[in-house]
Amino acid sequence: MAIALLPLIAILLGLGIWQVERRAWKLALIDRVERGLAAAPVPAPGPAEWSGVTAEATYRRVRVTGYFLPCRTKLAQAVTEIGPGKWVMTPLVTSRGFSVFINRGFLPEGQSLPDCRTARPAATTVTGLLRLSEPKGGFLRANDPGADRWYSRDVAAMGQGIAHLAPYFVDADRSGDGWPRGGMTVIRFPNNHLVYALTWFGLAILTAWFAWRAWRGRFGE
């Protein structure tokens, strides 16, 4: 029995070490995001930089100027601290020649947007947080482009036919008190890895104690 428990001890130790490594990664992520949030906005990445837009670039503060295409707006399901509603995703044609979706903010249930055909194109500067596209839909609910039903912010699917579309979107900062309301990005990174690591190491020690007792029972004096 003692010998049979040795692989289990090794597995438990490995899981503990893995959680220690995950904790170091999570702390580095939190530090990177906090530094990014405190930094001044930088120009949103252009086409030459899109290949480098990975998870490491998320939550960076960016700035972009252009004009909206309000009639290409898509509404993605949202649940926030103030209730259910939609994220208002509108493409913006930038002054640099590419397009990018802007999450203009949260629109509660019961609220509606103005008729897009009455909007006058005007140059707009948006600052906000860079976010990666969400192509997999929501939990157990796939996006349905044909029905214009969106459970995640999949910019490639939402922007079919829009030329030079960025592979990311921008969560706009809050401006004013009306709807849609920006600046509602939830930034929360659970960090329970130390607890998990101590749990795995504790189980490894307990298993080792049982193995020692079994060994003593078989070979002890």
Secondary structure as UniProt FT lines:
FT   HELIX           2..38
FT   STRAND          42..43
FT   HELIX           47..52
FT   HELIX           55..57
FT   TURN            58..59
FT   STRAND          61..68
FT   HELIX           70..72
FT   STRAND          74..80
FT   TURN            81..82
FT   STRAND          83..94
FT   TURN            95..96
FT   STRAND          99..108
FT   TURN            109..110
FT   HELIX           116..118
FT   STRAND          124..132
FT   TURN            135..136
FT   TURN            139..140
FT   HELIX           145..147
FT   STRAND          149..150
FT   HELIX           155..158
FT   TURN            159..161
FT   TURN            163..164
FT   STRAND          165..172
FT   HELIX           193..219
//
